[in-house]
Amino acid sequence: MVADHHIRTQFLEVKKGQTCGLHQYAQATVNGKVRLTLDIKMYLDAKNPHDAVQIEGVPPLDVVINGGVAGDQATVAALVNTAPGLLKAPAGLLLMTDLPVPRIA
């Protein structure tokens, strides 16, 4: 993402025209049909920040979390919820797919 105006935070300053974040877009297809779309924008001074999930199904879901979920907090939550399964895992190098799905017991 490129800043369309001057942005100043408590940590840094970004001038108009400089990078102020990222935009990632990906699609997953099955047999030539799009089944999953990811469109994520994370940038400074975003207007109306939010996280949204849309699921076409029964029932269809269209969920918006105003203000979004802070990435640092979500990362820590995922790590903490993984700890019990990790402590029960065998020694050695493991993949996330080798561990049980994190959950609250």
Residue pairs with C-beta under 8 A, 6 or more apart in sequence:
1 19
1 20
1 21
1 22
1 23
1 41
1 42
1 43
2 17
2 18
2 19
2 20
3 14
3 15
3 16
3 17
3 18
3 19
3 20
3 44
3 45
4 16
5 16
5 45
6 13
6 14
6 15
6 16
7 13
7 14
7 20
7 44
7 45
8 14
9 44
14 20
14 44
20 43
20 44
20 45
21 41
21 42
21 43
21 44
21 46
22 40
22 41
22 42
22 43
23 40
23 41
23 43
24 38
24 39
24 40
25 37
25 38
25 39
25 40
26 37
26 38
27 34
27 36
27 37
27 38
28 34
28 35
28 36
28 37
29 35
42 71
48 66
49 67
49 68
50 64
50 65
50 66
50 67
50 68
51 64
51 65
51 68
51 69
52 62
52 63
52 64
52 65
53 61
53 62
53 63
54 60
54 61
54 62
54 63
55 61
78 102
81 102
81 103
81 104
82 99
82 102
84 105
85 99
85 100
85 102
86 99
89 98
89 99
